[in-house]
Amino acid sequence: DPTGVGDAFRAGFLSGLAWGVSLERAAQVGCMLATLVIETVGTQEYQLRRAHFMDRFTKAYGHEAAADVQAHLA
């Protein structure tokens, strides 16, 4: 896909699976990564910043979800 969103979702989802989080949580990681990519102009121009990712992830999915993911991003 020309936006890179599909690849971003897959990367996030597969990362979540590798971390051993639930399928729902892995899908949330994929969705958040895809969101950050689609908001960026250009196909390879995004920069993934841990703090920004976690802030957006927490706002979207809540503190419990963030706690499940944060340790894997350290």
N, CA, C and O atoms as a Tripos MOL2 file, in Angstrom:
@<TRIPOS>MOLECULE
protein
  296   295    74     0     0
PROTEIN
NO_CHARGES

@<TRIPOS>ATOM
      1 N           0.8330   -1.1790    0.0000 N.3       1 ASP1
      2 CA          0.0000    0.0000    0.0000 C.3       1 ASP1
      3 C           0.8800    1.2450    0.0000 C.2       1 ASP1
      4 O           1.9340    1.2500    0.6350 O.2       1 ASP1
      5 N           0.4720    2.2860   -0.6910 N.am      2 PRO2
      6 CA          1.3390    3.4580   -0.8390 C.3       2 PRO2
      7 C           1.5110    4.2870    0.4310 C.2       2 PRO2
      8 O           2.4230    5.1100    0.5050 O.2       2 PRO2
      9 N           0.6610    4.0900    1.4230 N.am      3 THR3
     10 CA          0.7700    4.8880    2.6410 C.3       3 THR3
     11 C           1.6810    4.2620    3.6790 C.2       3 THR3
     12 O           2.1910    4.9660    4.5510 O.2       3 THR3
     13 N           1.8960    2.9660    3.6080 N.am      4 GLY4
     14 CA          2.6860    2.2750    4.6240 C.3       4 GLY4
     15 C           1.8830    1.8640    5.8390 C.2       4 GLY4
     16 O           2.4300    1.2760    6.7720 O.2       4 GLY4
     17 N           0.5840    2.1670    5.8440 N.am      5 VAL5
     18 CA         -0.2540    1.8870    7.0060 C.3       5 VAL5
     19 C          -0.3950    0.3870    7.2550 C.2       5 VAL5
     20 O          -0.3540   -0.0610    8.4010 O.2       5 VAL5
     21 N          -0.5590   -0.3770    6.1950 N.am      6 GLY6
     22 CA         -0.6940   -1.8220    6.3650 C.3       6 GLY6
     23 C           0.5580   -2.4340    6.9650 C.2       6 GLY6
     24 O           0.4860   -3.2830    7.8530 O.2       6 GLY6
     25 N           1.6970   -1.9960    6.4740 N.am      7 ASP7
     26 CA          2.9640   -2.4850    7.0170 C.3       7 ASP7
     27 C           3.1270   -2.0710    8.4690 C.2       7 ASP7
     28 O           3.6170   -2.8460    9.2900 O.2       7 ASP7
     29 N           2.7140   -0.8440    8.7870 N.am      8 ALA8
     30 CA          2.8150   -0.3580   10.1670 C.3       8 ALA8
     31 C           1.9280   -1.1770   11.0890 C.2       8 ALA8
     32 O           2.3450   -1.5590   12.1820 O.2       8 ALA8
     33 N           0.6930   -1.4480   10.6450 N.am      9 PHE9
     34 CA         -0.1970   -2.2650   11.4750 C.3       9 PHE9
     35 C           0.4160   -3.6410   11.7040 C.2       9 PHE9
     36 O           0.4650   -4.1210   12.8370 O.2       9 PHE9
     37 N           0.8800   -4.2710   10.6380 N.am     10 ARG10
     38 CA          1.4700   -5.6070   10.7650 C.3      10 ARG10
     39 C           2.6660   -5.5910   11.7110 C.2      10 ARG10
     40 O           2.8190   -6.4920   12.5360 O.2      10 ARG10
     41 N           3.5050   -4.5810   11.5960 N.am     11 ALA11
     42 CA          4.6840   -4.4940   12.4660 C.3      11 ALA11
     43 C           4.2680   -4.3740   13.9250 C.2      11 ALA11
     44 O           4.8330   -5.0460   14.7880 O.2      11 ALA11
     45 N           3.2930   -3.5320   14.2060 N.am     12 GLY12
     46 CA          2.8210   -3.3770   15.5800 C.3      12 GLY12
     47 C           2.1390   -4.6320   16.0990 C.2      12 GLY12
     48 O           2.3790   -5.0610   17.2280 O.2      12 GLY12
     49 N           1.2830   -5.2170   15.2620 N.am     13 PHE13
     50 CA          0.5620   -6.4210   15.6730 C.3      13 PHE13
     51 C           1.5210   -7.5790   15.9390 C.2      13 PHE13
     52 O           1.4060   -8.2680   16.9530 O.2      13 PHE13
     53 N           2.4580   -7.7870   15.0340 N.am     14 LEU14
     54 CA          3.4200   -8.8790   15.2230 C.3      14 LEU14
     55 C           4.3420   -8.6270   16.4090 C.2      14 LEU14
     56 O           4.7530   -9.5710   17.0840 O.2      14 LEU14
     57 N           4.6700   -7.3710   16.6680 N.am     15 SER15
     58 CA          5.4510   -7.0540   17.8690 C.3      15 SER15
     59 C           4.6750   -7.4420   19.1140 C.2      15 SER15
     60 O           5.2200   -8.0590   20.0300 O.2      15 SER15
     61 N           3.4040   -7.0790   19.1440 N.am     16 GLY16
     62 CA          2.5650   -7.4460   20.2810 C.3      16 GLY16
     63 C           2.5010   -8.9510   20.4820 C.2      16 GLY16
     64 O           2.5750   -9.4320   21.6130 O.2      16 GLY16
     65 N           2.3650   -9.6930   19.4000 N.am     17 LEU17
     66 CA          2.3500  -11.1530   19.5130 C.3      17 LEU17
     67 C           3.6720  -11.6780   20.0670 C.2      17 LEU17
     68 O           3.6880  -12.5800   20.9040 O.2      17 LEU17
     69 N           4.7770  -11.1080   19.5960 N.am     18 ALA18
     70 CA          6.0970  -11.5320   20.0810 C.3      18 ALA18
     71 C           6.2670  -11.2200   21.5630 C.2      18 ALA18
     72 O           6.9470  -11.9550   22.2790 O.2      18 ALA18
     73 N           5.6550  -10.1390   22.0240 N.am     19 TRP19
     74 CA          5.7280   -9.7710   23.4420 C.3      19 TRP19
     75 C           4.8610  -10.6770   24.3090 C.2      19 TRP19
     76 O           5.0440  -10.7310   25.5250 O.2      19 TRP19
     77 N           3.9230  -11.3840   23.6970 N.am     20 GLY20
     78 CA          3.0430  -12.2610   24.4600 C.3      20 GLY20
     79 C           1.8150  -11.5710   25.0280 C.2      20 GLY20
     80 O           1.1650  -12.1120   25.9220 O.2      20 GLY20
     81 N           1.4800  -10.3700   24.5190 N.am     21 VAL21
     82 CA          0.2530   -9.7170   24.9830 C.3      21 VAL21
     83 C          -0.9360  -10.3410   24.2670 C.2      21 VAL21
     84 O          -0.7610  -11.1160   23.3270 O.2      21 VAL21
     85 N          -2.1300  -10.0100   24.7050 N.am     22 SER22
     86 CA         -3.3390  -10.5770   24.1110 C.3      22 SER22
     87 C          -3.4880  -10.1380   22.6540 C.2      22 SER22
     88 O          -2.8580   -9.1740   22.2180 O.2      22 SER22
     89 N          -4.3190  -10.8480   21.9160 N.am     23 LEU23
     90 CA         -4.5900  -10.4730   20.5320 C.3      23 LEU23
     91 C          -5.1780   -9.0650   20.4500 C.2      23 LEU23
     92 O          -4.8310   -8.2890   19.5590 O.2      23 LEU23
     93 N          -6.0630   -8.7480   21.3820 N.am     24 GLU24
     94 CA         -6.6520   -7.4080   21.4030 C.3      24 GLU24
     95 C          -5.5670   -6.3430   21.6050 C.2      24 GLU24
     96 O          -5.5410   -5.3320   20.9030 O.2      24 GLU24
     97 N          -4.6840   -6.5780   22.5630 N.am     25 ARG25
     98 CA         -3.6370   -5.6100   22.8480 C.3      25 ARG25
     99 C          -2.6760   -5.4890   21.6670 C.2      25 ARG25
    100 O          -2.2440   -4.3860   21.3300 O.2      25 ARG25
    101 N          -2.3410   -6.6110   21.0390 N.am     26 ALA26
    102 CA         -1.4680   -6.5830   19.8630 C.3      26 ALA26
    103 C          -2.1210   -5.7820   18.7360 C.2      26 ALA26
    104 O          -1.4500   -5.0140   18.0460 O.2      26 ALA26
    105 N          -3.4280   -5.9600   18.5510 N.am     27 ALA27
    106 CA         -4.1420   -5.1960   17.5270 C.3      27 ALA27
    107 C          -4.1410   -3.7100   17.8650 C.2      27 ALA27
    108 O          -4.0440   -2.8730   16.9680 O.2      27 ALA27
    109 N          -4.2490   -3.3750   19.1370 N.am     28 GLN28
    110 CA         -4.1950   -1.9650   19.5450 C.3      28 GLN28
    111 C          -2.8310   -1.3590   19.2520 C.2      28 GLN28
    112 O          -2.7450   -0.2160   18.8020 O.2      28 GLN28
    113 N          -1.7780   -2.1030   19.4980 N.am     29 VAL29
    114 CA         -0.4290   -1.6140   19.1750 C.3      29 VAL29
    115 C          -0.3290   -1.3810   17.6680 C.2      29 VAL29
    116 O           0.1900   -0.3550   17.2280 O.2      29 VAL29
    117 N          -0.8200   -2.3220   16.8910 N.am     30 GLY30
    118 CA         -0.8080   -2.1610   15.4370 C.3      30 GLY30
    119 C          -1.6110   -0.9670   14.9740 C.2      30 GLY30
    120 O          -1.1780   -0.2220   14.0950 O.2      30 GLY30
    121 N          -2.7760   -0.7820   15.5620 N.am     31 CYS31
    122 CA         -3.6180    0.3620   15.1880 C.3      31 CYS31
    123 C          -2.9500    1.6880   15.5340 C.2      31 CYS31
    124 O          -2.9990    2.6360   14.7510 O.2      31 CYS31
    125 N          -2.3250    1.7530   16.7100 N.am     32 MET32
    126 CA         -1.6780    3.0030   17.0960 C.3      32 MET32
    127 C          -0.5030    3.3200   16.1800 C.2      32 MET32
    128 O          -0.3230    4.4670   15.7710 O.2      32 MET32
    129 N           0.2930    2.3130   15.8590 N.am     33 LEU33
    130 CA          1.4150    2.5330   14.9580 C.3      33 LEU33
    131 C           0.9090    2.9670   13.5800 C.2      33 LEU33
    132 O           1.4740    3.8760   12.9710 O.2      33 LEU33
    133 N          -0.1420    2.3290   13.0920 N.am     34 ALA34
    134 CA         -0.7230    2.7010   11.8080 C.3      34 ALA34
    135 C          -1.2620    4.1300   11.8390 C.2      34 ALA34
    136 O          -1.1370    4.8620   10.8580 O.2      34 ALA34
    137 N          -1.8530    4.5220   12.9500 N.am     35 THR35
    138 CA         -2.3610    5.8830   13.0970 C.3      35 THR35
    139 C          -1.2360    6.9020   12.9920 C.2      35 THR35
    140 O          -1.3630    7.9050   12.2900 O.2      35 THR35
    141 N          -0.1410    6.6440   13.6860 N.am     36 LEU36
    142 CA          0.9860    7.5690   13.6410 C.3      36 LEU36
    143 C           1.5810    7.6630   12.2390 C.2      36 LEU36
    144 O           2.0400    8.7280   11.8230 O.2      36 LEU36
    145 N           1.5710    6.5560   11.5180 N.am     37 VAL37
    146 CA          2.1020    6.5590   10.1550 C.3      37 VAL37
    147 C           1.1800    7.3280    9.2170 C.2      37 VAL37
    148 O           1.6570    8.1300    8.4140 O.2      37 VAL37
    149 N          -0.1240    7.1020    9.2990 N.am     38 ILE38
    150 CA         -1.0560    7.7550    8.3670 C.3      38 ILE38
    151 C          -1.1230    9.2580    8.6090 C.2      38 ILE38
    152 O          -1.4800   10.0110    7.7030 O.2      38 ILE38
    153 N          -0.7910    9.6990    9.7950 N.am     39 GLU39
    154 CA         -0.7970   11.1300   10.1070 C.3      39 GLU39
    155 C           0.4410   11.8490    9.5730 C.2      39 GLU39
    156 O           0.5280   13.0740    9.6580 O.2      39 GLU39
    157 N           1.3770   11.1170    9.0360 N.am     40 THR40
    158 CA          2.6380   11.6880    8.5580 C.3      40 THR40
    159 C           2.6100   11.8430    7.0450 C.2      40 THR40
    160 O           2.2140   10.9270    6.3250 O.2      40 THR40
    161 N           3.0300   13.0030    6.5710 N.am     41 VAL41
    162 CA          3.1260   13.2330    5.1310 C.3      41 VAL41
    163 C           4.3950   12.5460    4.6280 C.2      41 VAL41
    164 O           5.4820   12.7560    5.1660 O.2      41 VAL41
    165 N           4.2440   11.7360    3.6030 N.am     42 GLY42
    166 CA          5.3790   10.9950    3.0470 C.3      42 GLY42
    167 C           5.3280    9.5390    3.4890 C.2      42 GLY42
    168 O           4.7360    9.2160    4.5190 O.2      42 GLY42
    169 N           5.9390    8.6820    2.7220 N.am     43 THR43
    170 CA          5.8200    7.2500    2.9740 C.3      43 THR43
    171 C           6.7710    6.7160    4.0360 C.2      43 THR43
    172 O           6.4400    5.7460    4.7180 O.2      43 THR43
    173 N           7.9180    7.3100    4.1920 N.am     44 GLN44
    174 CA          8.9060    6.8150    5.1470 C.3      44 GLN44
    175 C           9.4010    7.9440    6.0480 C.2      44 GLN44
    176 O          10.5260    7.8930    6.5450 O.2      44 GLN44
    177 N           8.5800    8.9470    6.2580 N.am     45 GLU45
    178 CA          9.0160   10.1550    6.9510 C.3      45 GLU45
    179 C           8.7250   10.1490    8.4480 C.2      45 GLU45
    180 O           9.1910   11.0400    9.1590 O.2      45 GLU45
    181 N           7.9810    9.1890    8.9390 N.am     46 TYR46
    182 CA          7.5920    9.2060   10.3500 C.3      46 TYR46
    183 C           8.7640    8.8220   11.2430 C.2      46 TYR46
    184 O           9.6730    8.0930   10.8440 O.2      46 TYR46
    185 N           8.7080    9.3380   12.4580 N.am     47 GLN47
    186 CA          9.6690    8.9620   13.4900 C.3      47 GLN47
    187 C           8.8700    8.4500   14.6730 C.2      47 GLN47
    188 O           7.9600    9.1240   15.1550 O.2      47 GLN47
    189 N           9.2040    7.2810   15.1330 N.am     48 LEU48
    190 CA          8.4940    6.7010   16.2670 C.3      48 LEU48
    191 C           9.2160    7.0970   17.5500 C.2      48 LEU48
    192 O          10.3400    6.6680   17.8080 O.2      48 LEU48
    193 N           8.5520    7.9140   18.3370 N.am     49 ARG49
    194 CA          9.1030    8.3360   19.6240 C.3      49 ARG49
    195 C           8.3130    7.6350   20.7210 C.2      49 ARG49
    196 O           7.0860    7.7200   20.7760 O.2      49 ARG49
    197 N           9.0320    6.9490   21.5840 N.am     50 ARG50
    198 CA          8.4160    6.1240   22.6250 C.3      50 ARG50
    199 C           7.4140    6.9220   23.4620 C.2      50 ARG50
    200 O           6.2820    6.4770   23.6530 O.2      50 ARG50
    201 N           7.8100    8.0880   23.9600 N.am     51 ALA51
    202 CA          6.9400    8.8760   24.8370 C.3      51 ALA51
    203 C           5.6670    9.3070   24.1080 C.2      51 ALA51
    204 O           4.5740    9.2450   24.6700 O.2      51 ALA51
    205 N           5.8130    9.7400   22.8630 N.am     52 HIS52
    206 CA          4.6440   10.1610   22.0760 C.3      52 HIS52
    207 C           3.7170    8.9710   21.8140 C.2      52 HIS52
    208 O           2.4970    9.0820   21.9390 O.2      52 HIS52
    209 N           4.3120    7.8350   21.4510 N.am     53 PHE53
    210 CA          3.5190    6.6270   21.2160 C.3      53 PHE53
    211 C           2.7310    6.2680   22.4650 C.2      53 PHE53
    212 O           1.5300    6.0070   22.3900 O.2      53 PHE53
    213 N           3.3970    6.2530   23.6110 N.am     54 MET54
    214 CA          2.7210    5.8570   24.8510 C.3      54 MET54
    215 C           1.6570    6.8630   25.2730 C.2      54 MET54
    216 O           0.6150    6.4710   25.7970 O.2      54 MET54
    217 N           1.8980    8.1370   25.0550 N.am     55 ASP55
    218 CA          0.8920    9.1480   25.3720 C.3      55 ASP55
    219 C          -0.3650    8.9290   24.5360 C.2      55 ASP55
    220 O          -1.4740    8.9140   25.0700 O.2      55 ASP55
    221 N          -0.1960    8.7630   23.2570 N.am     56 ARG56
    222 CA         -1.3340    8.5310   22.3650 C.3      56 ARG56
    223 C          -2.0130    7.1990   22.6730 C.2      56 ARG56
    224 O          -3.2400    7.1080   22.6770 O.2      56 ARG56
    225 N          -1.2120    6.1690   22.9300 N.am     57 PHE57
    226 CA         -1.7510    4.8510   23.2280 C.3      57 PHE57
    227 C          -2.5960    4.8970   24.5020 C.2      57 PHE57
    228 O          -3.6900    4.3330   24.5440 O.2      57 PHE57
    229 N          -2.0960    5.5610   25.5290 N.am     58 THR58
    230 CA         -2.8130    5.6720   26.7990 C.3      58 THR58
    231 C          -4.1260    6.4220   26.6190 C.2      58 THR58
    232 O          -5.1540    6.0140   27.1590 O.2      58 THR58
    233 N          -4.0980    7.5050   25.8700 N.am     59 LYS59
    234 CA         -5.3250    8.2770   25.6280 C.3      59 LYS59
    235 C          -6.3510    7.4640   24.8520 C.2      59 LYS59
    236 O          -7.5530    7.5850   25.0890 O.2      59 LYS59
    237 N          -5.8850    6.6460   23.9350 N.am     60 ALA60
    238 CA         -6.7950    5.8630   23.0990 C.3      60 ALA60
    239 C          -7.3410    4.6280   23.8080 C.2      60 ALA60
    240 O          -8.5150    4.2930   23.6510 O.2      60 ALA60
    241 N          -6.4900    3.9410   24.5940 N.am     61 TYR61
    242 CA         -6.8670    2.6350   25.1180 C.3      61 TYR61
    243 C          -6.8710    2.5330   26.6450 C.2      61 TYR61
    244 O          -7.3100    1.5230   27.1970 O.2      61 TYR61
    245 N          -6.3940    3.5560   27.3190 N.am     62 GLY62
    246 CA         -6.4500    3.5690   28.7810 C.3      62 GLY62
    247 C          -5.1630    3.1140   29.4520 C.2      62 GLY62
    248 O          -4.2380    2.6030   28.8220 O.2      62 GLY62
    249 N          -5.1530    3.3270   30.7620 N.am     63 HIS63
    250 CA         -3.9510    3.0500   31.5460 C.3      63 HIS63
    251 C          -3.6310    1.5590   31.6710 C.2      63 HIS63
    252 O          -2.4600    1.1790   31.6780 O.2      63 HIS63
    253 N          -4.6400    0.7290   31.7670 N.am     64 GLU64
    254 CA         -4.3990   -0.7130   31.8640 C.3      64 GLU64
    255 C          -3.7230   -1.2370   30.5980 C.2      64 GLU64
    256 O          -2.7740   -2.0190   30.6650 O.2      64 GLU64
    257 N          -4.2230   -0.7970   29.4520 N.am     65 ALA65
    258 CA         -3.6190   -1.2070   28.1790 C.3      65 ALA65
    259 C          -2.1900   -0.6950   28.0780 C.2      65 ALA65
    260 O          -1.2990   -1.4150   27.6280 O.2      65 ALA65
    261 N          -1.9720    0.5390   28.4940 N.am     66 ALA66
    262 CA         -0.6340    1.1210   28.4400 C.3      66 ALA66
    263 C           0.3380    0.3500   29.3290 C.2      66 ALA66
    264 O           1.4920    0.1370   28.9580 O.2      66 ALA66
    265 N          -0.1300   -0.0620   30.4890 N.am     67 ALA67
    266 CA          0.7380   -0.8250   31.4010 C.3      67 ALA67
    267 C           1.1440   -2.1600   30.7700 C.2      67 ALA67
    268 O           2.2620   -2.6280   30.9860 O.2      67 ALA67
    269 N           0.2540   -2.7710   29.9990 N.am     68 ASP68
    270 CA          0.5700   -4.0360   29.3380 C.3      68 ASP68
    271 C           1.6580   -3.8770   28.2730 C.2      68 ASP68
    272 O           2.4080   -4.8130   27.9980 O.2      68 ASP68
    273 N           1.7350   -2.7010   27.6860 N.am     69 VAL69
    274 CA          2.6270   -2.4710   26.5460 C.3      69 VAL69
    275 C           3.9290   -1.7740   26.9440 C.2      69 VAL69
    276 O           4.9860   -2.0670   26.3850 O.2      69 VAL69
    277 N           3.8560   -0.8770   27.8840 N.am     70 GLN70
    278 CA          4.9990    0.0000   28.1830 C.3      70 GLN70
    279 C           6.2870   -0.7560   28.4960 C.2      70 GLN70
    280 O           7.3560   -0.3480   28.0440 O.2      70 GLN70
    281 N           6.2140   -1.8150   29.2350 N.am     71 ALA71
    282 CA          7.4370   -2.5540   29.6080 C.3      71 ALA71
    283 C           8.1690   -3.0820   28.3710 C.2      71 ALA71
    284 O           9.3880   -3.2520   28.3910 O.2      71 ALA71
    285 N           7.4380   -3.3340   27.3210 N.am     72 HIS72
    286 CA          8.0490   -3.8800   26.1080 C.3      72 HIS72
    287 C           8.7010   -2.8080   25.2460 C.2      72 HIS72
    288 O           9.4230   -3.1180   24.2990 O.2      72 HIS72
    289 N           8.4470   -1.5640   25.5720 N.am     73 LEU73
    290 CA          9.0320   -0.4630   24.8070 C.3      73 LEU73
    291 C          10.2230    0.1660   25.4980 C.2      73 LEU73
    292 O          10.8250    1.1020   24.9720 O.2      73 LEU73
    293 N          10.5680   -0.3330   26.6650 N.am     74 ALA74
    294 CA         11.6790    0.2510   27.4430 C.3      74 ALA74
    295 C          13.0160   -0.0930   26.8500 C.2      74 ALA74
    296 O          14.0490    0.3160   27.3790 O.2      74 ALA74
@<TRIPOS>BOND
     1     1     2 1
     2     2     3 1
     3     3     4 2
     4     3     5 am
     5     5     6 1
     6     6     7 1
     7     7     8 2
     8     7     9 am
     9     9    10 1
    10    10    11 1
    11    11    12 2
    12    11    13 am
    13    13    14 1
    14    14    15 1
    15    15    16 2
    16    15    17 am
    17    17    18 1
    18    18    19 1
    19    19    20 2
    20    19    21 am
    21    21    22 1
    22    22    23 1
    23    23    24 2
    24    23    25 am
    25    25    26 1
    26    26    27 1
    27    27    28 2
    28    27    29 am
    29    29    30 1
    30    30    31 1
    31    31    32 2
    32    31    33 am
    33    33    34 1
    34    34    35 1
    35    35    36 2
    36    35    37 am
    37    37    38 1
    38    38    39 1
    39    39    40 2
    40    39    41 am
    41    41    42 1
    42    42    43 1
    43    43    44 2
    44    43    45 am
    45    45    46 1
    46    46    47 1
    47    47    48 2
    48    47    49 am
    49    49    50 1
    50    50    51 1
    51    51    52 2
    52    51    53 am
    53    53    54 1
    54    54    55 1
    55    55    56 2
    56    55    57 am
    57    57    58 1
    58    58    59 1
    59    59    60 2
    60    59    61 am
    61    61    62 1
    62    62    63 1
    63    63    64 2
    64    63    65 am
    65    65    66 1
    66    66    67 1
    67    67    68 2
    68    67    69 am
    69    69    70 1
    70    70    71 1
    71    71    72 2
    72    71    73 am
    73    73    74 1
    74    74    75 1
    75    75    76 2
    76    75    77 am
    77    77    78 1
    78    78    79 1
    79    79    80 2
    80    79    81 am
    81    81    82 1
    82    82    83 1
    83    83    84 2
    84    83    85 am
    85    85    86 1
    86    86    87 1
    87    87    88 2
    88    87    89 am
    89    89    90 1
    90    90    91 1
    91    91    92 2
    92    91    93 am
    93    93    94 1
    94    94    95 1
    95    95    96 2
    96    95    97 am
    97    97    98 1
    98    98    99 1
    99    99   100 2
   100    99   101 am
   101   101   102 1
   102   102   103 1
   103   103   104 2
   104   103   105 am
   105   105   106 1
   106   106   107 1
   107   107   108 2
   108   107   109 am
   109   109   110 1
   110   110   111 1
   111   111   112 2
   112   111   113 am
   113   113   114 1
   114   114   115 1
   115   115   116 2
   116   115   117 am
   117   117   118 1
   118   118   119 1
   119   119   120 2
   120   119   121 am
   121   121   122 1
   122   122   123 1
   123   123   124 2
   124   123   125 am
   125   125   126 1
   126   126   127 1
   127   127   128 2
   128   127   129 am
   129   129   130 1
   130   130   131 1
   131   131   132 2
   132   131   133 am
   133   133   134 1
   134   134   135 1
   135   135   136 2
   136   135   137 am
   137   137   138 1
   138   138   139 1
   139   139   140 2
   140   139   141 am
   141   141   142 1
   142   142   143 1
   143   143   144 2
   144   143   145 am
   145   145   146 1
   146   146   147 1
   147   147   148 2
   148   147   149 am
   149   149   150 1
   150   150   151 1
   151   151   152 2
   152   151   153 am
   153   153   154 1
   154   154   155 1
   155   155   156 2
   156   155   157 am
   157   157   158 1
   158   158   159 1
   159   159   160 2
   160   159   161 am
   161   161   162 1
   162   162   163 1
   163   163   164 2
   164   163   165 am
   165   165   166 1
   166   166   167 1
   167   167   168 2
   168   167   169 am
   169   169   170 1
   170   170   171 1
   171   171   172 2
   172   171   173 am
   173   173   174 1
   174   174   175 1
   175   175   176 2
   176   175   177 am
   177   177   178 1
   178   178   179 1
   179   179   180 2
   180   179   181 am
   181   181   182 1
   182   182   183 1
   183   183   184 2
   184   183   185 am
   185   185   186 1
   186   186   187 1
   187   187   188 2
   188   187   189 am
   189   189   190 1
   190   190   191 1
   191   191   192 2
   192   191   193 am
   193   193   194 1
   194   194   195 1
   195   195   196 2
   196   195   197 am
   197   197   198 1
   198   198   199 1
   199   199   200 2
   200   199   201 am
   201   201   202 1
   202   202   203 1
   203   203   204 2
   204   203   205 am
   205   205   206 1
   206   206   207 1
   207   207   208 2
   208   207   209 am
   209   209   210 1
   210   210   211 1
   211   211   212 2
   212   211   213 am
   213   213   214 1
   214   214   215 1
   215   215   216 2
   216   215   217 am
   217   217   218 1
   218   218   219 1
   219   219   220 2
   220   219   221 am
   221   221   222 1
   222   222   223 1
   223   223   224 2
   224   223   225 am
   225   225   226 1
   226   226   227 1
   227   227   228 2
   228   227   229 am
   229   229   230 1
   230   230   231 1
   231   231   232 2
   232   231   233 am
   233   233   234 1
   234   234   235 1
   235   235   236 2
   236   235   237 am
   237   237   238 1
   238   238   239 1
   239   239   240 2
   240   239   241 am
   241   241   242 1
   242   242   243 1
   243   243   244 2
   244   243   245 am
   245   245   246 1
   246   246   247 1
   247   247   248 2
   248   247   249 am
   249   249   250 1
   250   250   251 1
   251   251   252 2
   252   251   253 am
   253   253   254 1
   254   254   255 1
   255   255   256 2
   256   255   257 am
   257   257   258 1
   258   258   259 1
   259   259   260 2
   260   259   261 am
   261   261   262 1
   262   262   263 1
   263   263   264 2
   264   263   265 am
   265   265   266 1
   266   266   267 1
   267   267   268 2
   268   267   269 am
   269   269   270 1
   270   270   271 1
   271   271   272 2
   272   271   273 am
   273   273   274 1
   274   274   275 1
   275   275   276 2
   276   275   277 am
   277   277   278 1
   278   278   279 1
   279   279   280 2
   280   279   281 am
   281   281   282 1
   282   282   283 1
   283   283   284 2
   284   283   285 am
   285   285   286 1
   286   286   287 1
   287   287   288 2
   288   287   289 am
   289   289   290 1
   290   290   291 1
   291   291   292 2
   292   291   293 am
   293   293   294 1
   294   294   295 1
   295   295   296 2
@<TRIPOS>SUBSTRUCTURE
     1 ASP1         2 RESIDUE 1 A ASP
     2 PRO2         6 RESIDUE 1 A PRO
     3 THR3        10 RESIDUE 1 A THR
     4 GLY4        14 RESIDUE 1 A GLY
     5 VAL5        18 RESIDUE 1 A VAL
     6 GLY6        22 RESIDUE 1 A GLY
     7 ASP7        26 RESIDUE 1 A ASP
     8 ALA8        30 RESIDUE 1 A ALA
     9 PHE9        34 RESIDUE 1 A PHE
    10 ARG10       38 RESIDUE 1 A ARG
    11 ALA11       42 RESIDUE 1 A ALA
    12 GLY12       46 RESIDUE 1 A GLY
    13 PHE13       50 RESIDUE 1 A PHE
    14 LEU14       54 RESIDUE 1 A LEU
    15 SER15       58 RESIDUE 1 A SER
    16 GLY16       62 RESIDUE 1 A GLY
    17 LEU17       66 RESIDUE 1 A LEU
    18 ALA18       70 RESIDUE 1 A ALA
    19 TRP19       74 RESIDUE 1 A TRP
    20 GLY20       78 RESIDUE 1 A GLY
    21 VAL21       82 RESIDUE 1 A VAL
    22 SER22       86 RESIDUE 1 A SER
    23 LEU23       90 RESIDUE 1 A LEU
    24 GLU24       94 RESIDUE 1 A GLU
    25 ARG25       98 RESIDUE 1 A ARG
    26 ALA26      102 RESIDUE 1 A ALA
    27 ALA27      106 RESIDUE 1 A ALA
    28 GLN28      110 RESIDUE 1 A GLN
    29 VAL29      114 RESIDUE 1 A VAL
    30 GLY30      118 RESIDUE 1 A GLY
    31 CYS31      122 RESIDUE 1 A CYS
    32 MET32      126 RESIDUE 1 A MET
    33 LEU33      130 RESIDUE 1 A LEU
    34 ALA34      134 RESIDUE 1 A ALA
    35 THR35      138 RESIDUE 1 A THR
    36 LEU36      142 RESIDUE 1 A LEU
    37 VAL37      146 RESIDUE 1 A VAL
    38 ILE38      150 RESIDUE 1 A ILE
    39 GLU39      154 RESIDUE 1 A GLU
    40 THR40      158 RESIDUE 1 A THR
    41 VAL41      162 RESIDUE 1 A VAL
    42 GLY42      166 RESIDUE 1 A GLY
    43 THR43      170 RESIDUE 1 A THR
    44 GLN44      174 RESIDUE 1 A GLN
    45 GLU45      178 RESIDUE 1 A GLU
    46 TYR46      182 RESIDUE 1 A TYR
    47 GLN47      186 RESIDUE 1 A GLN
    48 LEU48      190 RESIDUE 1 A LEU
    49 ARG49      194 RESIDUE 1 A ARG
    50 ARG50      198 RESIDUE 1 A ARG
    51 ALA51      202 RESIDUE 1 A ALA
    52 HIS52      206 RESIDUE 1 A HIS
    53 PHE53      210 RESIDUE 1 A PHE
    54 MET54      214 RESIDUE 1 A MET
    55 ASP55      218 RESIDUE 1 A ASP
    56 ARG56      222 RESIDUE 1 A ARG
    57 PHE57      226 RESIDUE 1 A PHE
    58 THR58      230 RESIDUE 1 A THR
    59 LYS59      234 RESIDUE 1 A LYS
    60 ALA60      238 RESIDUE 1 A ALA
    61 TYR61      242 RESIDUE 1 A TYR
    62 GLY62      246 RESIDUE 1 A GLY
    63 HIS63      250 RESIDUE 1 A HIS
    64 GLU64      254 RESIDUE 1 A GLU
    65 ALA65      258 RESIDUE 1 A ALA
    66 ALA66      262 RESIDUE 1 A ALA
    67 ALA67      266 RESIDUE 1 A ALA
    68 ASP68      270 RESIDUE 1 A ASP
    69 VAL69      274 RESIDUE 1 A VAL
    70 GLN70      278 RESIDUE 1 A GLN
    71 ALA71      282 RESIDUE 1 A ALA
    72 HIS72      286 RESIDUE 1 A HIS
    73 LEU73      290 RESIDUE 1 A LEU
    74 ALA74      294 RESIDUE 1 A ALA
